[in-house]
Amino acid sequence: MAALPPEKLDRLIERFAGVEHALSSGATGEVFVKLSKDYAELEPAAKAAQSLKAAYSEAEGIADMIAVGGELASMAEAEKPVLAAKIEELEQNLRIMLLPKDAADERNVILELRAGTGGDEAAIFAGDLFRMYQRYAASKGWRVEVISASDGEHGGYKEIIANIYGAGAYARLKFESGVHRVQRVPDTETQGRIHTSAATVAVLPEAEEVDIKIEDKDLRIDVFRSSGPGGQSVNTTDSAVRITHLPTGLAVAQQDEKSQLKNKNKAMKILRARLYEMERARIDAERSATRKGQVGSGDRSERIRTYNFPQGRLTDHRINLTLYKLPEIIEGPALEEVIDALITHHQAELLAEQDANG
């Protein structure tokens, strides 16, 4: 891998210095907010660039000592591989910092889980997954707020949708979208047979009104009475809301709240996130028409992971990762190891693509 050009390092350091100067010159209001954001984004890369420049300079000094010969040359020869390894690490870290950022990475998340094949066991598994994400969110200091839930008859959820609020939530969770499969002996199984069930996970970046312009004429809003299990009425007013986006056919229904307005607002939040993700997927497909990332497309129908309880094994099929620590992962915090592996793999893909394109 070729060394990073000194002029590229200089431009990065100069740009950071310019932002730092402007920030200390009494900027206020929106200008201050933008400069603060730029400063936070540039600072780690600028400091890494300074460290790399210093390491390059040190390498030149070692080369000069070796060229001169004598006692210092042997000392320099011993130092050379240590410095080379340090430079390689600094270059790799800086290359990762300079990769194009996903504009949605810092956003909050709308998490959707649905029971798939497997009946009651699939609903129970969807509940297990939701609790795993709840615990993981808690370990990151994020807040989870359920938007709507449809309980399974014997536990878990037929469907649950929740907001996850926290800096960088989408960056950490975006590779969770897809079909999650479980292999285990259900509590109701008397013969000890292993059953296979599945649940679908969708991770959407929360969208703002400015991201997606939704025209009133493009919406059909139907109201109806909320109903509980078995169709029994749980509300005497038409508080449930179904919003259909006519151009795409996307429909979202909400009935958890007693207020029609609250149900409408929740439905619009979910609809906006789905439309935003649909548009992001379209743009991404145009940019990478010739390549599909190995980490996955985020397609909800793509089988991404298997949770094998009898063997205590988790396998992520996209990156051939197998970990024999399923109980710790299901408990939440150890999910970090899986997420780190997925992000590292994705970064390696982007770096390889960048090198291939020069």
C-alpha positions as CSV (number, residue, x, y, z in Angstrom):
1,M,0.0,0.0,0.0
2,A,1.5,3.3,-1.1
3,A,2.3,6.0,1.4
4,L,-0.2,8.8,1.7
5,P,1.1,11.9,-0.2
6,P,2.5,14.6,2.0
7,E,0.5,17.3,0.2
8,K,-2.7,15.4,1.1
9,L,-1.6,15.4,4.8
10,D,-0.7,19.1,4.6
11,R,-4.1,20.0,3.1
12,L,-5.9,18.1,5.9
13,I,-3.8,19.8,8.6
14,E,-4.3,23.3,7.0
15,R,-8.0,22.8,6.7
16,F,-8.3,21.9,10.4
17,A,-6.2,24.9,11.4
18,G,-8.5,27.1,9.3
19,V,-11.6,25.8,11.1
20,E,-9.9,26.1,14.5
21,H,-8.9,29.7,13.7
22,A,-12.5,30.6,12.5
23,L,-14.0,29.0,15.6
24,S,-11.8,31.0,17.9
25,S,-12.6,34.3,16.1
26,G,-16.0,34.8,17.7
27,A,-18.3,32.9,15.4
28,T,-21.9,32.8,16.5
29,G,-25.3,31.2,15.6
30,E,-25.5,28.8,12.7
31,V,-21.9,29.6,11.7
32,F,-20.6,28.5,15.1
33,V,-22.7,25.3,15.0
34,K,-21.3,24.4,11.5
35,L,-17.7,25.2,12.5
36,S,-18.1,23.1,15.7
37,K,-19.3,20.2,13.7
38,D,-16.5,20.5,11.2
39,Y,-14.0,20.8,14.0
40,A,-15.3,17.6,15.7
41,E,-15.1,15.7,12.4
42,L,-11.7,17.0,11.3
43,E,-9.8,16.9,14.6
44,P,-9.1,13.1,14.8
45,A,-7.9,12.9,11.2
46,A,-5.8,16.1,11.5
47,K,-4.1,14.8,14.6
48,A,-3.5,11.4,12.9
49,A,-2.0,13.3,9.9
50,Q,0.4,15.2,12.1
51,S,1.5,11.9,13.8
52,L,2.0,10.3,10.3
53,K,4.0,13.3,9.1
54,A,6.2,13.1,12.2
55,A,6.7,9.3,11.6
56,Y,7.6,9.9,7.9
57,S,10.2,12.5,9.1
58,E,11.5,10.0,11.6
59,A,11.8,7.3,8.8
60,E,13.9,9.7,6.7
61,G,16.2,10.3,9.7
62,I,16.7,6.6,10.1
63,A,17.4,6.1,6.4
64,D,20.0,8.9,6.6
65,M,21.7,7.2,9.6
66,I,21.8,3.8,7.8
67,A,23.3,5.5,4.8
68,V,26.1,7.1,6.9
69,G,27.0,3.7,8.5
70,G,28.8,3.1,11.7
71,E,27.4,2.3,15.1
72,L,24.3,4.4,14.7
73,A,23.4,2.5,11.5
74,S,23.0,-0.8,13.4
75,M,20.8,1.0,16.0
76,A,18.8,2.5,13.1
77,E,18.4,-0.9,11.4
78,A,16.9,-2.3,14.6
79,E,14.5,0.6,14.9
80,K,13.4,0.5,11.2
81,P,10.9,-2.4,11.3
82,V,9.3,-1.0,14.5
83,L,8.8,2.3,12.8
84,A,7.5,0.7,9.6
85,A,4.8,-1.1,11.6
86,K,3.9,2.1,13.3
87,I,3.6,3.9,10.0
88,E,1.5,1.2,8.5
89,E,-0.9,1.3,11.4
90,L,-1.1,5.1,11.2
91,E,-1.7,5.0,7.5
92,Q,-4.5,2.4,7.8
93,N,-6.2,4.4,10.6
94,L,-6.1,7.6,8.7
95,R,-7.4,6.0,5.5
96,I,-10.4,4.7,7.5
97,M,-11.0,8.2,8.9
98,L,-10.9,9.6,5.4
99,L,-13.4,7.1,3.9
100,P,-16.6,8.8,2.7
101,K,-19.1,9.1,5.6
102,D,-22.6,7.8,5.4
103,A,-24.7,10.9,6.0
104,A,-27.1,8.9,8.2
105,D,-24.5,7.4,10.5
106,E,-25.1,9.8,13.4
107,R,-28.9,9.5,13.2
108,N,-31.3,7.9,15.6
109,V,-32.8,4.6,14.5
110,I,-36.3,3.1,13.8
111,L,-36.0,-0.6,14.6
112,E,-38.6,-3.0,13.2
113,L,-38.8,-6.7,14.2
114,R,-41.3,-9.2,12.8
115,A,-41.8,-12.8,13.5
116,G,-41.2,-14.9,10.4
117,T,-41.5,-18.7,9.8
118,G,-41.9,-20.8,12.9
119,G,-45.1,-19.7,14.5
120,D,-45.0,-19.1,18.3
121,E,-41.3,-19.8,18.4
122,A,-40.6,-17.1,15.8
123,A,-42.5,-14.6,17.9
124,I,-40.6,-15.6,21.0
125,F,-37.3,-15.3,19.1
126,A,-38.3,-11.8,17.9
127,G,-38.8,-10.9,21.6
128,D,-35.3,-12.3,22.4
129,L,-33.8,-10.2,19.6
130,F,-35.6,-7.1,20.8
131,R,-34.3,-7.5,24.3
132,M,-30.8,-8.1,22.9
133,Y,-31.0,-4.7,21.2
134,Q,-32.5,-3.1,24.3
135,R,-29.6,-4.3,26.4
136,Y,-27.0,-3.3,23.8
137,A,-28.6,0.1,23.6
138,A,-28.4,0.4,27.3
139,S,-24.7,-0.5,27.3
140,K,-24.1,2.4,24.8
141,G,-26.2,4.9,26.9
142,W,-28.9,5.1,24.2
143,R,-32.7,5.3,24.9
144,V,-35.2,2.9,23.5
145,E,-38.9,3.9,23.1
146,V,-41.5,1.5,21.7
147,I,-43.6,3.0,19.0
148,S,-46.0,0.0,18.6
149,A,-46.1,-3.7,19.5
150,S,-48.2,-6.7,18.6
151,D,-47.7,-9.4,21.2
152,G,-47.2,-13.1,20.4
153,E,-49.8,-15.5,21.8
154,H,-47.2,-17.4,23.9
155,G,-44.7,-14.5,24.4
156,G,-42.5,-12.3,22.3
157,Y,-43.8,-10.3,19.5
158,K,-45.5,-10.8,16.1
159,E,-44.2,-7.3,15.4
160,I,-42.5,-4.5,17.4
161,I,-41.3,-1.1,16.2
162,A,-39.2,1.1,18.4
163,N,-37.1,4.3,18.3
164,I,-33.5,4.1,19.4
165,Y,-32.1,7.5,20.4
166,G,-28.4,7.9,20.6
167,A,-25.4,9.4,18.8
168,G,-24.1,7.1,16.1
169,A,-27.0,4.6,16.6
170,Y,-27.5,4.0,12.9
171,A,-23.7,3.6,12.3
172,R,-23.6,0.8,14.8
173,L,-26.9,-1.0,14.0
174,K,-27.3,-0.6,10.2
175,F,-25.8,-4.0,9.4
176,E,-28.5,-5.8,11.5
177,S,-31.1,-5.6,8.8
178,G,-32.1,-8.9,7.3
179,V,-33.4,-12.4,8.3
180,H,-32.1,-13.8,11.6
181,R,-32.6,-17.5,12.0
182,V,-32.7,-19.4,15.3
183,Q,-32.1,-23.2,16.0
184,R,-33.1,-24.4,19.4
185,V,-35.5,-26.8,21.3
186,P,-38.6,-24.8,22.2
187,D,-40.0,-25.0,25.7
188,T,-43.1,-26.7,24.3
189,E,-41.2,-29.4,22.5
190,T,-41.6,-32.7,24.4
191,Q,-39.4,-34.8,22.1
192,G,-36.3,-32.6,22.5
193,R,-36.2,-31.8,18.7
194,I,-34.5,-28.8,17.4
195,H,-36.8,-26.3,15.6
196,T,-35.7,-23.7,13.1
197,S,-37.5,-20.3,13.2
198,A,-36.8,-16.8,11.8
199,A,-37.4,-13.2,12.5
200,T,-36.9,-10.2,10.3
201,V,-35.0,-7.1,11.4
202,A,-35.1,-3.7,9.7
203,V,-32.9,-0.8,10.8
204,L,-34.0,2.5,9.4
205,P,-32.3,5.9,10.0
206,E,-34.8,8.3,11.5
207,A,-35.8,10.9,8.8
208,E,-36.6,14.5,9.2
209,E,-39.2,16.4,7.3
210,V,-36.5,18.2,5.3
211,D,-35.1,14.8,4.1
212,I,-38.3,13.6,2.5
213,K,-41.0,16.0,1.2
214,I,-44.3,14.3,1.4
215,E,-47.2,16.0,-0.3
216,D,-50.7,15.8,1.3
217,K,-52.1,14.9,-2.1
218,D,-49.9,11.8,-2.1
219,L,-51.4,10.4,1.1
220,R,-54.6,8.5,1.8
221,I,-55.5,8.6,5.5
222,D,-58.0,6.1,6.8
223,V,-59.3,6.0,10.4
224,F,-60.9,3.1,12.2
225,R,-61.5,1.7,15.6
226,S,-58.6,0.1,17.4
227,S,-59.1,-3.6,18.1
228,G,-57.4,-6.0,20.5
229,P,-56.7,-9.7,20.2
230,G,-59.5,-11.6,18.5
231,G,-60.9,-8.4,17.0
232,Q,-62.5,-7.2,20.3
233,S,-63.0,-3.4,20.4
234,V,-60.6,-1.7,22.8
235,N,-61.6,1.8,21.8
236,T,-65.0,3.4,21.2
237,T,-63.7,6.1,18.9
238,D,-62.0,6.0,15.5
239,S,-58.5,6.6,16.8
240,A,-56.5,4.0,14.8
241,V,-54.9,5.4,11.6
242,R,-53.7,3.9,8.4
243,I,-51.6,6.1,6.1
244,T,-51.0,5.0,2.5
245,H,-48.4,6.7,0.4
246,L,-50.0,6.5,-3.0
247,P,-47.0,6.9,-5.3
248,T,-45.1,3.9,-3.7
249,G,-48.0,2.0,-2.2
250,L,-46.3,2.0,1.2
251,A,-48.8,1.7,4.1
252,V,-48.4,2.2,7.8
253,A,-51.0,1.6,10.4
254,Q,-50.9,2.7,14.1
255,Q,-53.4,2.0,16.8
256,D,-51.4,1.9,20.1
257,E,-52.5,5.3,21.2
258,K,-55.9,6.4,22.2
259,S,-55.4,9.7,20.4
260,Q,-55.9,9.7,16.7
261,L,-53.3,12.6,16.3
262,K,-50.7,10.6,18.2
263,N,-51.3,7.5,16.1
264,K,-51.1,9.7,12.9
265,N,-47.8,11.3,14.1
266,K,-46.3,7.8,14.8
267,A,-47.4,6.5,11.5
268,M,-45.9,9.5,9.7
269,K,-42.6,9.0,11.5
270,I,-42.4,5.4,10.3
271,L,-43.6,6.2,6.8
272,R,-41.0,9.0,6.5
273,A,-38.2,6.7,7.6
274,R,-39.2,4.0,5.1
275,L,-39.4,6.4,2.2
276,Y,-36.0,7.9,3.2
277,E,-34.4,4.5,3.3
278,M,-36.0,3.6,0.0
279,E,-34.5,6.7,-1.6
280,R,-31.1,6.0,0.0
281,A,-31.2,2.5,-1.4
282,R,-32.1,3.7,-4.9
283,I,-29.1,6.2,-4.9
284,D,-26.8,3.6,-3.5
285,A,-27.8,1.1,-6.2
286,E,-27.1,3.7,-8.9
287,R,-23.6,4.4,-7.4
288,S,-22.7,0.7,-7.1
289,A,-24.6,-0.9,-9.9
290,T,-21.6,-3.1,-10.7
291,R,-20.9,-4.2,-7.1
292,K,-22.9,-5.6,-4.2
293,G,-21.1,-5.2,-0.9
294,Q,-20.4,-8.6,0.8
295,V,-21.6,-7.2,4.1
296,G,-25.1,-7.2,2.6
297,S,-27.5,-5.0,0.9
298,G,-29.7,-4.4,3.9
299,D,-32.5,-6.3,2.1
300,R,-35.0,-7.6,4.7
301,S,-35.3,-10.9,2.8
302,E,-31.5,-11.7,3.0
303,R,-30.6,-14.3,5.6
304,I,-27.7,-12.8,7.5
305,R,-27.3,-14.7,10.8
306,T,-27.9,-18.0,12.6
307,Y,-28.3,-18.4,16.4
308,N,-27.7,-22.0,17.3
309,F,-28.6,-22.5,20.9
310,P,-27.6,-26.2,21.4
311,Q,-24.1,-25.4,20.3
312,G,-24.0,-21.9,21.8
313,R,-22.9,-20.7,18.4
314,L,-23.6,-17.5,16.4
315,T,-22.7,-17.4,12.7
316,D,-22.9,-14.3,10.6
317,H,-23.0,-15.7,7.0
318,R,-22.0,-12.4,5.3
319,I,-18.5,-12.4,6.7
320,N,-18.1,-16.1,7.7
321,L,-17.9,-15.1,11.4
322,T,-18.5,-17.8,14.0
323,L,-18.5,-17.1,17.7
324,Y,-19.1,-19.7,20.5
325,K,-20.5,-17.1,22.9
326,L,-24.2,-17.0,22.1
327,P,-25.5,-16.5,25.7
328,E,-23.2,-13.4,26.1
329,I,-24.3,-12.0,22.7
330,I,-28.0,-12.5,23.4
331,E,-27.5,-10.7,26.7
332,G,-26.6,-7.6,24.6
333,P,-23.1,-6.1,25.3
334,A,-21.2,-8.9,23.5
335,L,-23.1,-8.0,20.4
336,E,-20.4,-5.3,20.1
337,E,-17.9,-7.9,18.9
338,V,-20.2,-8.9,16.0
339,I,-20.9,-5.3,15.1
340,D,-17.2,-4.4,15.2
341,A,-16.4,-7.3,12.9
342,L,-19.0,-6.2,10.4
343,I,-17.9,-2.6,10.4
344,T,-14.2,-3.6,10.0
345,H,-15.2,-5.8,7.1
346,H,-17.2,-3.0,5.5
347,Q,-14.3,-0.6,5.9
348,A,-11.9,-3.1,4.3
349,E,-14.3,-3.4,1.3
350,L,-14.4,0.4,0.9
351,L,-10.6,0.7,1.1
352,A,-10.1,-2.1,-1.5
353,E,-12.6,-0.3,-3.8
354,Q,-10.8,3.0,-3.2
355,D,-7.4,1.4,-4.0
356,A,-8.8,-0.3,-7.1
357,N,-10.2,3.1,-8.4
358,G,-6.8,4.7,-7.7
